[in-house]
Amino acid sequence: MRDSNFYEKFAAEWIAAWNSHDIERIMPHYDKSLKFSSPKLANFISSSGGKLSGKEAVRSYWVKALAAQPGLHFELVAVLKGVESVVIHYKGVNGKLCAEFFMFSEEGIVVESHAHGE
């Protein structure tokens, strides 16, 4: 089990990376085998069914999604720690509440990410 500092640091870096809108700053958090799901993905690319596999597929989606949301800004609410996982609770676009579940590899890289929102 990782210590609290790992999860707190990850959450702070993750929020800062997304707020930078810099895909090169966002992507190092994720493993090449990444599995990602999101209701926003389902709305953005209906054929995805809200799920993508592979870092490059997710990257391609996020590049388009970031371009479509130039005012994107996240505000951290809470960091909920698990065993090799964390849930980041945050305010997203227009202050809507969001949460994202992350599962980590032994190396501390995200292998699964599941976004949730209002």
C-alpha positions in Angstrom: 0.0 0.0 0.0 1.3 3.5 -0.9 1.6 6.2 1.7 -0.7 9.2 1.8 2.0 11.5 0.4 2.0 9.6 -2.9 -1.7 10.1 -3.4 -1.7 13.7 -2.3 1.3 14.5 -4.6 -0.4 12.6 -7.5 -3.6 14.6 -7.0 -1.9 17.9 -6.9 0.2 17.1 -10.0 -2.8 15.7 -11.9 -4.9 18.8 -11.2 -2.0 21.2 -12.2 -1.3 19.2 -15.4 -4.9 19.4 -16.5 -5.2 23.1 -15.6 -2.1 23.7 -17.8 -3.9 22.3 -20.8 -0.6 20.8 -21.8 -1.0 17.2 -23.1 2.7 16.6 -22.7 2.4 17.4 -19.0 -0.8 15.2 -18.6 0.3 12.0 -20.4 3.3 11.0 -18.2 0.9 10.0 -15.5 -0.5 7.1 -17.6 0.7 3.7 -18.7 0.7 2.6 -22.3 -1.9 -0.1 -21.4 -4.3 2.6 -19.9 -8.0 1.7 -19.7 -10.2 4.8 -19.5 -13.9 5.4 -19.2 -16.0 8.6 -19.0 -19.5 9.7 -19.6 -18.1 12.8 -21.3 -16.2 10.5 -23.7 -19.5 8.7 -24.5 -21.0 12.1 -25.4 -18.0 13.3 -27.4 -17.4 10.0 -29.3 -20.6 8.0 -29.2 -19.1 5.0 -30.9 -16.7 4.6 -28.0 -19.4 3.5 -25.6 -17.6 5.7 -23.1 -14.5 3.5 -23.0 -11.0 3.6 -24.6 -8.0 1.3 -24.3 -4.4 2.3 -24.8 -2.6 5.5 -24.0 -2.4 6.7 -27.6 -6.2 6.3 -28.1 -6.9 8.3 -24.9 -4.3 10.9 -25.8 -6.0 11.5 -29.2 -9.4 12.0 -27.4 -7.9 14.3 -24.8 -6.2 16.5 -27.4 -9.6 17.0 -29.1 -11.5 17.4 -25.8 -9.0 20.0 -24.5 -9.4 22.0 -27.7 -13.2 21.9 -27.3 -12.9 23.2 -23.7 -10.5 26.1 -23.6 -11.9 27.3 -20.2 -11.3 23.9 -18.6 -10.2 24.3 -14.9 -10.3 21.8 -12.1 -10.4 22.6 -8.4 -9.4 19.9 -5.9 -12.1 19.0 -3.3 -10.7 15.8 -1.7 -8.3 13.0 -2.2 -9.7 9.6 -1.2 -7.0 7.0 -0.7 -7.3 3.2 -1.4 -4.9 0.3 -1.9 -3.0 1.0 -5.1 -5.9 3.3 -6.0 -7.2 6.8 -5.4 -10.3 8.8 -6.1 -9.8 12.5 -6.8 -12.9 14.5 -6.0 -12.9 17.9 -7.8 -14.9 20.7 -9.3 -14.8 20.6 -13.1 -16.3 22.7 -15.9 -18.8 25.3 -14.5 -18.1 24.1 -11.0 -19.8 20.7 -11.5 -18.7 18.0 -9.1 -16.6 15.3 -10.5 -14.6 12.3 -9.2 -12.1 10.1 -10.9 -10.9 6.7 -9.8 -7.3 5.8 -10.6 -5.6 2.4 -10.3 -1.8 2.3 -10.3 0.8 -0.1 -11.5 3.6 -1.3 -9.2 5.7 1.6 -10.7 3.1 4.2 -9.6 1.7 4.9 -13.1 -2.0 5.0 -13.8 -3.3 1.8 -15.6 -7.0 2.5 -15.2 -8.9 5.7 -14.9 -12.7 6.0 -14.6 -14.2 9.5 -14.6 -17.6 10.3 -13.0 -19.6 13.6 -13.1 -22.9 15.2 -12.5 
